[in-house]
Amino acid sequence: MTTIKDMATIRLRSDRRLRKANNGEFLVGGSPATLLRLTNAGAARVRSWFGGAPVTASESNIALAARLANAGMAHVEVELERASDPRRYVVVIPVYNDRDGLRATLSAVGDQQRVIVVDNGSDEPVADLSDLVGRDLVEVVRTDEPTGPAAARNAGLRHLSDYLEGEFTTLDAVAFIDAGVEIAGSDLDVLVAQLDDPVSAPVLAVAPRVRSAPRAGAVGAYERHNSPLDLGEDGGLVGPGRPISYVPTACFVVSQAGLDAGRLNGDLFDTNLRFGEDVDYVWRTADAGTIRYVPTIEATHPPRATLAAFVRQRVGYGSAAGPLGERHGEHVTPFRTSPWSAVVCLAAFSGHGLLGIAAVGVSTELVRRRLPDDLEDRARHALRLVGAGHYRSVLALGAAAVRPWWPFTLLLATRAPHAALRLLGVAALRRLVGSRHGNLSMLKPSQLGLGLLDDVSYGLGVWRGCAATRSFRALLPTISGSFRGQ
């Protein structure tokens, strides 16, 4: 049988934040910040790969490429040389009272793909949509009442194993796609191909970029650049403590290894979680293999139609923090920083500029001393590493101040209004920087207002989730180191 591996080319793309020194023998970047020393031969291979040459499947090449990918310095791309067989994977689509969304999803996927539609207790059964679900390759399973997205996906998997019987164990993958999400069948083929990446093996799951579809109005414009499902244009490995800590299951492709690694009492997703089941799956399986975010493949989803729906969604997403905090501890922290960056943040928002300058200077010197003596421009690289870390921490504190910590920010405003104003200013800057492509329209009053409503609604959900579980782990900061040398 021809496999995806026989039809693919493996390439390595440099992370946009990676810095090189000594003709490429030192690489500085990744997250946490890392310095990697290469031999002359290794540096030559890396230059060749970053220049577009494929990664040939030798043991030494795979090991070196894996070091770069695991450090966040490079990203693996699996390029299909010819189309794969769409019947090597099955699509599972949960749907609840969204016939139009189901139509859009099925239409985008195409009619060559096997599909399991899980009607999750819709008021009007979708089985009578004969023009769509009457196709030979589409099966429909219905639950008697709404059970939530996690249970619906699990029901689809159970039906799938019965539907395919022994053939289920020979599938390359199962693709979960929410009703209303649109991704072309050809893009799904390419996404499935990413599972056959020997550099990151075993690959448990992959996810594309999920963008909000264009829609008129202030909410539509805001969602286009700030959708909670859109993780941006920088790809990479996914897991707790990484820049990309999770991926949404709105469009999520799981390999056979991922199905095996993610089983929880026989199910793939935790049915006790109404929200956050995607985060839970990623964090539960992080040590068993690799999960990758592939933004070069895009899917779209419809934005929330009303302001009330917008707020309900954000509160719901925030409410997952309490249960996730119970399960995963400090991974749910709203603010992670290093000790020196904590001092810089304290100085920046309290108005003690000299303290901040001193903290930057001391932390830069400490990092410079840890860098190899033969590294060119040690001071410049140290300042870049330290400066980037402090900058990210300041933005992260601004985000925390208007999300889960906004009640404390209100209290601070009554006691130290200048500090509160600085926090709010940084929160606005973070909204501009964090919006996709740094879109200047995010500075419009309507967009800033929606951004504040977004943050406060999410934070309200966090408090509600913490209160429901009586676990406040999701409100606590985490302070740890951030630089490594190899």
LOTOR-797649 format. One record per residue (C-alpha): x, y, z; residue number from 1. Coordinates in Angstrom, 1 decimal. Example, Ala and Ser with C-alpha at 12.3 -4.5 7.8 and 13.67 -1.06 7.14 Angstrom:
BEGIN
{east=12.3&north=-4.5&up=7.8&num=1}
{east=13.7&north=-1.1&up=7.1&num=2}
end
This chain:
BEGIN
{east=0.0&north=0.0&up=0.0&num=1}
{east=1.3&north=3.5&up=-0.8&num=2}
{east=1.5&north=5.6&up=2.3&num=3}
{east=1.7&north=9.4&up=2.8&num=4}
{east=5.4&north=9.0&up=3.7&num=5}
{east=6.1&north=7.7&up=0.1&num=6}
{east=4.5&north=10.8&up=-1.3&num=7}
{east=6.0&north=13.6&up=0.8&num=8}
{east=9.1&north=15.8&up=1.1&num=9}
{east=10.3&north=17.1&up=4.5&num=10}
{east=11.5&north=20.7&up=4.7&num=11}
{east=12.6&north=22.9&up=7.6&num=12}
{east=11.8&north=26.5&up=7.9&num=13}
{east=13.6&north=28.9&up=10.2&num=14}
{east=11.6&north=30.6&up=12.9&num=15}
{east=11.3&north=34.3&up=12.2&num=16}
{east=12.7&north=35.2&up=15.6&num=17}
{east=15.8&north=33.0&up=15.2&num=18}
{east=19.2&north=34.7&up=15.3&num=19}
{east=22.5&north=33.3&up=14.0&num=20}
{east=26.1&north=34.0&up=14.9&num=21}
{east=29.6&north=32.9&up=14.0&num=22}
{east=28.5&north=31.9&up=10.5&num=23}
{east=25.6&north=29.9&up=11.8&num=24}
{east=27.5&north=27.9&up=14.3&num=25}
{east=25.5&north=29.5&up=17.1&num=26}
{east=21.7&north=29.7&up=17.0&num=27}
{east=19.8&north=31.9&up=19.5&num=28}
{east=16.1&north=31.7&up=19.8&num=29}
{east=13.2&north=29.5&up=20.6&num=30}
{east=11.0&north=29.4&up=23.7&num=31}
{east=12.3&north=29.3&up=26.4&num=32}
{east=15.2&north=31.2&up=24.9&num=33}
{east=18.0&north=28.8&up=24.0&num=34}
{east=21.5&north=29.0&up=22.6&num=35}
{east=22.4&north=26.0&up=20.4&num=36}
{east=26.0&north=25.3&up=19.3&num=37}
{east=26.5&north=23.5&up=16.1&num=38}
{east=29.5&north=21.9&up=14.4&num=39}
{east=30.8&north=23.3&up=11.1&num=40}
{east=29.1&north=20.4&up=9.3&num=41}
{east=25.9&north=20.8&up=11.3&num=42}
{east=25.8&north=24.5&up=10.6&num=43}
{east=26.3&north=23.8&up=6.8&num=44}
{east=23.4&north=21.4&up=6.9&num=45}
{east=21.1&north=23.8&up=8.7&num=46}
{east=22.0&north=26.6&up=6.2&num=47}
{east=21.1&north=24.2&up=3.4&num=48}
{east=17.8&north=23.3&up=4.9&num=49}
{east=16.8&north=26.9&up=5.7&num=50}
{east=17.7&north=27.7&up=2.0&num=51}
{east=15.1&north=25.2&up=0.8&num=52}
{east=16.9&north=21.9&up=0.6&num=53}
{east=14.8&north=18.9&up=1.8&num=54}
{east=15.7&north=17.0&up=5.0&num=55}
{east=16.9&north=13.6&up=3.8&num=56}
{east=15.9&north=10.7&up=6.1&num=57}
{east=19.2&north=9.8&up=7.7&num=58}
{east=19.5&north=9.2&up=11.4&num=59}
{east=21.8&north=12.2&up=12.0&num=60}
{east=19.6&north=14.6&up=9.9&num=61}
{east=16.5&north=13.6&up=11.7&num=62}
{east=18.2&north=14.0&up=15.1&num=63}
{east=19.5&north=17.5&up=14.2&num=64}
{east=16.2&north=18.7&up=12.7&num=65}
{east=14.4&north=17.4&up=15.8&num=66}
{east=16.7&north=19.4&up=18.1&num=67}
{east=15.8&north=22.6&up=16.1&num=68}
{east=12.1&north=21.8&up=16.0&num=69}
{east=11.8&north=20.9&up=19.7&num=70}
{east=13.6&north=24.1&up=20.7&num=71}
{east=11.2&north=26.2&up=18.6&num=72}
{east=14.0&north=27.4&up=16.3&num=73}
{east=12.6&north=25.8&up=13.2&num=74}
{east=9.3&north=24.4&up=11.9&num=75}
{east=8.8&north=21.2&up=9.9&num=76}
{east=6.8&north=21.3&up=6.7&num=77}
{east=5.6&north=18.1&up=5.0&num=78}
{east=4.9&north=18.8&up=1.3&num=79}
{east=2.8&north=16.3&up=-0.6&num=80}
{east=4.2&north=15.5&up=-4.0&num=81}
{east=0.9&north=14.1&up=-5.2&num=82}
{east=-2.6&north=13.9&up=-3.8&num=83}
{east=-3.2&north=11.4&up=-1.1&num=84}
{east=-6.2&north=9.1&up=-0.9&num=85}
{east=-9.0&north=11.0&up=1.0&num=86}
{east=-10.4&north=7.6&up=2.2&num=87}
{east=-7.3&north=7.1&up=4.4&num=88}
{east=-9.0&north=9.3&up=7.0&num=89}
{east=-12.5&north=10.0&up=8.2&num=90}
{east=-14.2&north=13.3&up=9.1&num=91}
{east=-16.3&north=13.5&up=12.2&num=92}
{east=-18.7&north=16.6&up=12.3&num=93}
{east=-20.7&north=17.3&up=15.5&num=94}
{east=-23.7&north=19.5&up=14.9&num=95}
{east=-26.3&north=21.1&up=17.1&num=96}
{east=-29.1&north=23.2&up=15.6&num=97}
{east=-26.9&north=24.4&up=12.8&num=98}
{east=-28.1&north=23.0&up=9.5&num=99}
{east=-26.6&north=25.9&up=7.5&num=100}
{east=-23.2&north=25.3&up=9.2&num=101}
{east=-23.4&north=21.6&up=8.4&num=102}
{east=-24.1&north=22.3&up=4.8&num=103}
{east=-21.2&north=24.7&up=4.6&num=104}
{east=-18.8&north=22.2&up=6.2&num=105}
{east=-19.9&north=19.3&up=4.0&num=106}
{east=-19.8&north=21.4&up=0.9&num=107}
{east=-16.2&north=22.6&up=1.6&num=108}
{east=-14.9&north=19.1&up=2.4&num=109}
{east=-16.3&north=17.7&up=-0.8&num=110}
{east=-18.0&north=14.4&up=-1.8&num=111}
{east=-14.9&north=12.2&up=-1.9&num=112}
{east=-14.5&north=12.0&up=1.9&num=113}
{east=-16.0&north=9.6&up=4.3&num=114}
{east=-17.9&north=11.6&up=7.0&num=115}
{east=-19.6&north=10.8&up=10.3&num=116}
{east=-22.2&north=13.5&up=11.2&num=117}
{east=-23.1&north=13.5&up=14.9&num=118}
{east=-26.5&north=15.1&up=15.4&num=119}
{east=-26.1&north=16.2&up=19.0&num=120}
{east=-29.8&north=16.3&up=19.9&num=121}
{east=-30.8&north=19.0&up=17.5&num=122}
{east=-34.4&north=20.2&up=17.7&num=123}
{east=-34.9&north=19.1&up=14.1&num=124}
{east=-32.9&north=16.0&up=13.1&num=125}
{east=-30.4&north=16.5&up=10.4&num=126}
{east=-30.9&north=13.1&up=8.9&num=127}
{east=-33.6&north=14.5&up=6.5&num=128}
{east=-31.1&north=16.7&up=4.7&num=129}
{east=-31.0&north=14.1&up=1.9&num=130}
{east=-29.1&north=16.3&up=-0.5&num=131}
{east=-26.1&north=16.2&up=1.8&num=132}
{east=-26.3&north=13.4&up=4.4&num=133}
{east=-27.8&north=11.0&up=1.9&num=134}
{east=-24.5&north=10.5&up=0.1&num=135}
{east=-22.9&north=7.0&up=0.2&num=136}
{east=-19.9&north=8.3&up=2.2&num=137}
{east=-21.9&north=10.1&up=4.8&num=138}
{east=-23.2&north=8.4&up=8.0&num=139}
{east=-25.4&north=10.0&up=10.6&num=140}
{east=-25.5&north=9.2&up=14.3&num=141}
{east=-27.9&north=11.0&up=16.6&num=142}
{east=-27.9&north=11.5&up=20.4&num=143}
{east=-31.3&north=11.9&up=22.1&num=144}
{east=-30.3&north=15.1&up=23.8&num=145}
{east=-27.5&north=17.7&up=23.6&num=146}
{east=-24.5&north=16.3&up=25.4&num=147}
{east=-21.8&north=18.9&up=24.6&num=148}
{east=-19.0&north=18.9&up=22.0&num=149}
{east=-16.7&north=16.5&up=23.9&num=150}
{east=-19.4&north=13.8&up=24.2&num=151}
{east=-20.5&north=14.4&up=20.6&num=152}
{east=-17.0&north=13.8&up=19.2&num=153}
{east=-16.6&north=10.7&up=21.4&num=154}
{east=-20.0&north=9.4&up=20.1&num=155}
{east=-18.7&north=9.9&up=16.5&num=156}
{east=-15.6&north=7.9&up=17.3&num=157}
{east=-17.6&north=5.0&up=18.8&num=158}
{east=-19.8&north=4.9&up=15.7&num=159}
{east=-16.8&north=5.1&up=13.5&num=160}
{east=-15.2&north=2.0&up=15.0&num=161}
{east=-18.5&north=0.1&up=14.4&num=162}
{east=-19.0&north=1.6&up=10.9&num=163}
{east=-15.5&north=0.6&up=9.7&num=164}
{east=-15.0&north=-2.5&up=11.9&num=165}
{east=-11.4&north=-3.8&up=11.4&num=166}
{east=-10.6&north=-1.1&up=8.9&num=167}
{east=-10.7&north=1.5&up=11.7&num=168}
{east=-7.3&north=0.5&up=12.9&num=169}
{east=-5.7&north=1.0&up=9.5&num=170}
{east=-6.7&north=4.6&up=9.1&num=171}
{east=-4.1&north=7.3&up=9.1&num=172}
{east=-6.3&north=9.8&up=11.0&num=173}
{east=-9.6&north=11.1&up=12.1&num=174}
{east=-10.4&north=14.8&up=11.4&num=175}
{east=-12.8&north=16.5&up=13.8&num=176}
{east=-14.5&north=19.5&up=12.2&num=177}
{east=-17.2&north=21.6&up=13.9&num=178}
{east=-20.3&north=22.4&up=11.9&num=179}
{east=-19.8&north=25.8&up=10.3&num=180}
{east=-16.1&north=25.4&up=9.9&num=181}
{east=-15.0&north=25.3&up=6.3&num=182}
{east=-11.8&north=23.6&up=5.1&num=183}
{east=-11.3&north=22.2&up=1.6&num=184}
{east=-10.8&north=18.5&up=1.2&num=185}
{east=-7.4&north=19.1&up=-0.6&num=186}
{east=-6.2&north=21.1&up=2.4&num=187}
{east=-7.3&north=18.3&up=4.7&num=188}
{east=-5.1&north=16.0&up=2.6&num=189}
{east=-2.1&north=18.2&up=3.2&num=190}
{east=-3.0&north=18.5&up=6.9&num=191}
{east=-3.1&north=14.7&up=7.3&num=192}
{east=0.3&north=14.5&up=5.6&num=193}
{east=1.8&north=16.5&up=8.5&num=194}
{east=1.2&north=13.5&up=10.7&num=195}
{east=3.8&north=11.6&up=8.8&num=196}
{east=6.7&north=13.8&up=9.9&num=197}
{east=9.7&north=11.7&up=11.0&num=198}
{east=11.4&north=14.7&up=12.6&num=199}
{east=8.6&north=15.1&up=15.2&num=200}
{east=7.5&north=11.5&up=15.4&num=201}
{east=5.2&north=10.3&up=16.8&num=202}
{east=2.9&north=13.1&up=15.7&num=203}
{east=-0.3&north=12.8&up=17.7&num=204}
{east=-2.4&north=15.6&up=16.1&num=205}
{east=-2.2&north=18.6&up=13.9&num=206}
{east=-4.4&north=21.7&up=13.6&num=207}
{east=-4.7&north=24.4&up=10.9&num=208}
{east=-5.2&north=28.1&up=11.5&num=209}
{east=-8.9&north=28.7&up=12.1&num=210}
{east=-9.8&north=32.3&up=11.0&num=211}
{east=-13.1&north=34.1&up=11.5&num=212}
{east=-14.9&north=34.6&up=8.1&num=213}
{east=-15.3&north=38.2&up=7.1&num=214}
{east=-18.6&north=39.8&up=8.2&num=215}
{east=-19.8&north=43.3&up=8.2&num=216}
{east=-20.2&north=45.3&up=11.5&num=217}
{east=-17.9&north=46.0&up=14.5&num=218}
{east=-18.1&north=42.5&up=16.0&num=219}
{east=-17.3&north=40.9&up=12.6&num=220}
{east=-14.3&north=43.2&up=12.1&num=221}
{east=-13.1&north=42.5&up=15.7&num=222}
{east=-13.5&north=38.7&up=15.3&num=223}
{east=-11.5&north=38.8&up=12.0&num=224}
{east=-8.4&north=39.9&up=13.8&num=225}
{east=-9.0&north=38.6&up=17.4&num=226}
{east=-10.9&north=35.4&up=17.2&num=227}
{east=-10.1&north=33.1&up=20.1&num=228}
{east=-9.8&north=30.2&up=17.7&num=229}
{east=-7.2&north=32.1&up=15.6&num=230}
{east=-3.7&north=31.4&up=17.0&num=231}
{east=-1.9&north=33.5&up=14.4&num=232}
{east=0.6&north=33.0&up=11.6&num=233}
{east=3.5&north=31.5&up=13.6&num=234}
{east=3.4&north=27.7&up=13.5&num=235}
{east=5.2&north=25.3&up=15.8&num=236}
{east=4.9&north=22.6&up=18.4&num=237}
{east=2.1&north=22.7&up=20.9&num=238}
{east=2.1&north=22.0&up=24.6&num=239}
{east=2.1&north=23.5&up=28.1&num=240}
{east=4.7&north=26.1&up=28.6&num=241}
{east=5.2&north=26.6&up=24.8&num=242}
{east=4.3&north=29.8&up=23.0&num=243}
{east=1.4&north=27.8&up=21.5&num=244}
{east=0.0&north=26.0&up=24.5&num=245}
{east=-3.1&north=24.5&up=22.9&num=246}
{east=-5.0&north=24.3&up=19.6&num=247}
{east=-8.8&north=24.4&up=19.3&num=248}
{east=-10.7&north=21.2&up=18.2&num=249}
{east=-12.9&north=23.2&up=15.9&num=250}
{east=-10.6&north=21.7&up=13.2&num=251}
{east=-8.3&north=19.0&up=14.6&num=252}
{east=-6.7&north=16.0&up=13.0&num=253}
{east=-5.7&north=13.1&up=15.2&num=254}
{east=-3.5&north=10.2&up=14.2&num=255}
{east=-3.9&north=6.6&up=15.4&num=256}
{east=-1.1&north=7.3&up=17.9&num=257}
{east=-3.0&north=10.3&up=19.1&num=258}
{east=-6.2&north=8.2&up=19.5&num=259}
{east=-4.3&north=5.7&up=21.6&num=260}
{east=-2.5&north=8.3&up=23.7&num=261}
{east=-5.6&north=10.3&up=24.5&num=262}
{east=-7.9&north=7.7&up=25.8&num=263}
{east=-9.5&north=8.7&up=29.1&num=264}
{east=-11.8&north=5.9&up=30.5&num=265}
{east=-12.3&north=4.8&up=26.9&num=266}
{east=-13.0&north=8.2&up=25.5&num=267}
{east=-10.8&north=10.7&up=23.7&num=268}
{east=-12.2&north=13.9&up=25.2&num=269}
{east=-13.2&north=14.5&up=28.8&num=270}
{east=-17.0&north=14.7&up=28.8&num=271}
{east=-16.9&north=16.5&up=32.2&num=272}
{east=-15.6&north=19.6&up=30.5&num=273}
{east=-18.2&north=21.7&up=28.7&num=274}
{east=-15.3&north=24.0&up=27.5&num=275}
{east=-11.6&north=23.4&up=27.4&num=276}
{east=-11.7&north=19.8&up=26.3&num=277}
{east=-9.2&north=20.7&up=23.5&num=278}
{east=-6.8&north=22.2&up=26.0&num=279}
{east=-7.2&north=19.1&up=28.3&num=280}
{east=-6.4&north=16.7&up=25.4&num=281}
{east=-3.3&north=18.6&up=24.4&num=282}
{east=-1.9&north=18.8&up=28.0&num=283}
{east=-2.8&north=15.2&up=28.8&num=284}
{east=-0.9&north=13.8&up=25.8&num=285}
{east=2.0&north=16.3&up=25.7&num=286}
{east=4.5&north=13.8&up=26.9&num=287}
{east=3.4&north=11.0&up=24.6&num=288}
{east=4.3&north=12.7&up=21.3&num=289}
{east=4.1&north=15.8&up=19.2&num=290}
{east=1.1&north=18.1&up=18.4&num=291}
{east=1.7&north=20.7&up=15.7&num=292}
{east=0.0&north=23.9&up=14.7&num=293}
{east=0.2&north=24.4&up=10.9&num=294}
{east=-1.0&north=28.0&up=10.0&num=295}
{east=-0.1&north=27.6&up=6.3&num=296}
{east=-3.3&north=25.6&up=6.1&num=297}
{east=-6.4&north=27.7&up=6.9&num=298}
{east=-10.0&north=26.9&up=7.8&num=299}
{east=-12.7&north=29.5&up=8.5&num=300}
{east=-15.5&north=29.7&up=11.0&num=301}
{east=-18.5&north=32.1&up=11.2&num=302}
{east=-18.1&north=34.9&up=13.8&num=303}
{east=-20.7&north=35.4&up=16.6&num=304}
{east=-23.7&north=37.1&up=15.1&num=305}
{east=-24.6&north=39.2&up=18.1&num=306}
{east=-22.9&north=41.0&up=21.0&num=307}
{east=-24.7&north=38.8&up=23.5&num=308}
{east=-23.4&north=35.6&up=21.8&num=309}
{east=-20.0&north=37.2&up=21.7&num=310}
{east=-20.0&north=37.7&up=25.5&num=311}
{east=-21.5&north=34.3&up=26.2&num=312}
{east=-18.7&north=32.6&up=24.2&num=313}
{east=-15.9&north=34.5&up=26.0&num=314}
{east=-17.4&north=33.8&up=29.5&num=315}
{east=-17.8&north=30.1&up=28.5&num=316}
{east=-14.2&north=29.9&up=27.4&num=317}
{east=-13.0&north=31.5&up=30.6&num=318}
{east=-15.0&north=29.2&up=32.8&num=319}
{east=-12.8&north=26.3&up=31.6&num=320}
{east=-9.9&north=27.7&up=33.6&num=321}
{east=-11.1&north=26.4&up=37.0&num=322}
{east=-11.5&north=22.8&up=36.0&num=323}
{east=-8.3&north=22.9&up=34.0&num=324}
{east=-6.5&north=24.3&up=37.0&num=325}
{east=-7.7&north=21.4&up=39.0&num=326}
{east=-6.4&north=18.9&up=36.4&num=327}
{east=-3.2&north=20.6&up=35.2&num=328}
{east=-2.0&north=22.9&up=38.0&num=329}
{east=0.3&north=25.8&up=37.1&num=330}
{east=-0.1&north=25.2&up=33.3&num=331}
{east=-3.2&north=27.3&up=33.6&num=332}
{east=-1.4&north=30.3&up=35.1&num=333}
{east=-2.5&north=33.7&up=33.7&num=334}
{east=1.0&north=35.2&up=34.0&num=335}
{east=4.3&north=33.3&up=33.6&num=336}
{east=7.6&north=35.2&up=33.9&num=337}
{east=11.2&north=35.0&up=35.1&num=338}
{east=12.3&north=36.6&up=38.4&num=339}
{east=14.1&north=39.4&up=36.7&num=340}
{east=11.2&north=40.1&up=34.4&num=341}
{east=8.9&north=40.3&up=37.4&num=342}
{east=11.1&north=43.0&up=38.8&num=343}
{east=11.1&north=44.9&up=35.5&num=344}
{east=7.2&north=44.6&up=35.4&num=345}
{east=6.9&north=45.9&up=39.0&num=346}
{east=9.2&north=48.8&up=38.2&num=347}
{east=7.4&north=49.7&up=34.9&num=348}
{east=4.0&north=49.8&up=36.5&num=349}
{east=4.9&north=51.4&up=39.8&num=350}
{east=6.9&north=54.2&up=38.0&num=351}
{east=10.3&north=53.3&up=39.4&num=352}
{east=12.3&north=53.7&up=36.2&num=353}
{east=15.7&north=53.4&up=37.8&num=354}
{east=14.8&north=50.1&up=39.3&num=355}
{east=13.7&north=48.8&up=35.9&num=356}
{east=16.9&north=50.0&up=34.2&num=357}
{east=19.0&north=48.4&up=36.9&num=358}
{east=17.1&north=45.1&up=36.6&num=359}
{east=17.6&north=45.1&up=32.8&num=360}
{east=21.3&north=45.8&up=33.2&num=361}
{east=21.9&north=43.2&up=35.8&num=362}
{east=19.9&north=40.5&up=34.0&num=363}
{east=21.6&north=41.3&up=30.7&num=364}
{east=25.1&north=40.9&up=32.4&num=365}
{east=24.1&north=37.6&up=34.0&num=366}
{east=23.0&north=36.2&up=30.6&num=367}
{east=26.1&north=37.5&up=28.9&num=368}
{east=28.3&north=35.6&up=31.3&num=369}
{east=26.4&north=32.4&up=30.5&num=370}
{east=27.0&north=32.8&up=26.8&num=371}
{east=30.2&north=31.1&up=25.3&num=372}
{east=33.3&north=33.2&up=25.2&num=373}
{east=33.7&north=32.6&up=21.5&num=374}
{east=30.2&north=33.9&up=20.6&num=375}
{east=30.5&north=37.0&up=18.5&num=376}
{east=28.8&north=40.1&up=20.0&num=377}
{east=27.9&north=38.4&up=23.3&num=378}
{east=26.6&north=41.6&up=24.8&num=379}
{east=24.3&north=42.3&up=21.8&num=380}
{east=22.8&north=38.8&up=21.9&num=381}
{east=22.4&north=38.9&up=25.7&num=382}
{east=20.5&north=42.2&up=25.4&num=383}
{east=18.3&north=40.9&up=22.7&num=384}
{east=17.4&north=37.8&up=24.7&num=385}
{east=16.8&north=39.7&up=27.9&num=386}
{east=14.9&north=42.5&up=26.2&num=387}
{east=12.6&north=40.1&up=24.3&num=388}
{east=11.8&north=38.3&up=27.6&num=389}
{east=11.1&north=41.5&up=29.5&num=390}
{east=8.9&north=42.8&up=26.6&num=391}
{east=6.8&north=39.7&up=26.5&num=392}
{east=6.4&north=39.7&up=30.3&num=393}
{east=5.2&north=43.4&up=30.3&num=394}
{east=2.6&north=42.6&up=27.6&num=395}
{east=1.5&north=39.4&up=29.5&num=396}
{east=1.0&north=41.4&up=32.7&num=397}
{east=-1.1&north=43.9&up=30.8&num=398}
{east=-3.2&north=41.1&up=29.5&num=399}
{east=-3.6&north=39.5&up=32.9&num=400}
{east=-4.6&north=42.9&up=34.4&num=401}
{east=-7.7&north=43.2&up=32.1&num=402}
{east=-8.6&north=39.5&up=31.9&num=403}
{east=-8.6&north=37.3&up=35.1&num=404}
{east=-7.1&north=40.1&up=37.3&num=405}
{east=-9.4&north=42.9&up=36.3&num=406}
{east=-11.1&north=43.1&up=39.8&num=407}
{east=-7.7&north=43.8&up=41.3&num=408}
{east=-7.0&north=46.4&up=38.6&num=409}
{east=-10.2&north=48.2&up=39.5&num=410}
{east=-9.1&north=48.2&up=43.1&num=411}
{east=-5.7&north=49.4&up=42.1&num=412}
{east=-7.3&north=52.3&up=40.2&num=413}
{east=-8.8&north=53.6&up=43.4&num=414}
{east=-5.4&north=53.6&up=45.2&num=415}
{east=-2.8&north=54.1&up=42.5&num=416}
{east=-4.6&north=55.5&up=39.3&num=417}
{east=-1.3&north=56.1&up=37.5&num=418}
{east=-0.3&north=52.5&up=37.8&num=419}
{east=-3.7&north=51.4&up=36.7&num=420}
{east=-3.5&north=53.7&up=33.6&num=421}
{east=-0.1&north=52.2&up=32.7&num=422}
{east=-1.6&north=48.7&up=32.9&num=423}
{east=-4.5&north=49.7&up=30.7&num=424}
{east=-2.2&north=51.4&up=28.2&num=425}
{east=-0.1&north=48.2&up=27.9&num=426}
{east=-3.2&north=46.2&up=27.6&num=427}
{east=-4.3&north=48.3&up=24.6&num=428}
{east=-0.8&north=47.9&up=23.1&num=429}
{east=-1.0&north=44.2&up=23.6&num=430}
{east=-4.3&north=44.2&up=21.8&num=431}
{east=-2.7&north=46.0&up=18.8&num=432}
{east=0.4&north=43.7&up=18.8&num=433}
{east=-1.7&north=40.6&up=19.4&num=434}
{east=-4.2&north=41.3&up=16.7&num=435}
{east=-3.3&north=39.5&up=13.5&num=436}
{east=-0.8&north=41.5&up=11.5&num=437}
{east=-0.9&north=44.3&up=14.1&num=438}
{east=-4.0&north=45.8&up=12.4&num=439}
{east=-4.3&north=49.6&up=13.2&num=440}
{east=-8.1&north=49.4&up=13.0&num=441}
{east=-7.9&north=47.7&up=16.4&num=442}
{east=-7.2&north=51.2&up=17.8&num=443}
{east=-10.7&north=52.5&up=16.8&num=444}
{east=-12.8&north=53.2&up=19.9&num=445}
{east=-15.3&north=50.5&up=18.9&num=446}
{east=-12.6&north=47.9&up=18.6&num=447}
{east=-10.9&north=48.9&up=21.8&num=448}
{east=-14.2&north=48.7&up=23.5&num=449}
{east=-14.9&north=45.3&up=22.1&num=450}
{east=-11.4&north=44.2&up=23.2&num=451}
{east=-12.0&north=45.4&up=26.7&num=452}
{east=-15.4&north=43.6&up=26.7&num=453}
{east=-13.7&north=40.5&up=25.4&num=454}
{east=-11.1&north=40.5&up=28.2&num=455}
{east=-13.5&north=41.3&up=31.0&num=456}
{east=-16.0&north=38.7&up=29.8&num=457}
{east=-13.2&north=36.0&up=29.7&num=458}
{east=-12.0&north=37.1&up=33.1&num=459}
{east=-15.5&north=36.9&up=34.5&num=460}
{east=-15.7&north=33.3&up=33.2&num=461}
{east=-12.4&north=32.5&up=34.9&num=462}
{east=-13.7&north=33.6&up=38.3&num=463}
{east=-16.9&north=31.7&up=37.7&num=464}
{east=-15.1&north=28.5&up=36.8&num=465}
{east=-12.8&north=28.9&up=39.8&num=466}
{east=-15.7&north=29.5&up=42.2&num=467}
{east=-17.5&north=26.4&up=40.8&num=468}
{east=-14.5&north=24.1&up=41.4&num=469}
{east=-13.3&north=25.9&up=44.5&num=470}
{east=-9.9&north=25.9&up=42.9&num=471}
{east=-8.1&north=29.2&up=42.3&num=472}
{east=-5.0&north=27.8&up=40.8&num=473}
{east=-6.0&north=29.5&up=37.5&num=474}
{east=-5.5&north=33.0&up=39.1&num=475}
{east=-2.0&north=32.5&up=40.4&num=476}
{east=1.2&north=33.7&up=38.6&num=477}
{east=4.1&north=31.4&up=37.9&num=478}
{east=7.8&north=32.6&up=38.2&num=479}
{east=10.5&north=30.5&up=36.6&num=480}
{east=13.8&north=30.9&up=34.7&num=481}
{east=13.7&north=31.4&up=30.9&num=482}
{east=17.2&north=31.0&up=29.3&num=483}
{east=19.0&north=27.8&up=28.4&num=484}
{east=22.3&north=27.1&up=26.8&num=485}
{east=23.2&north=23.9&up=24.9&num=486}
end
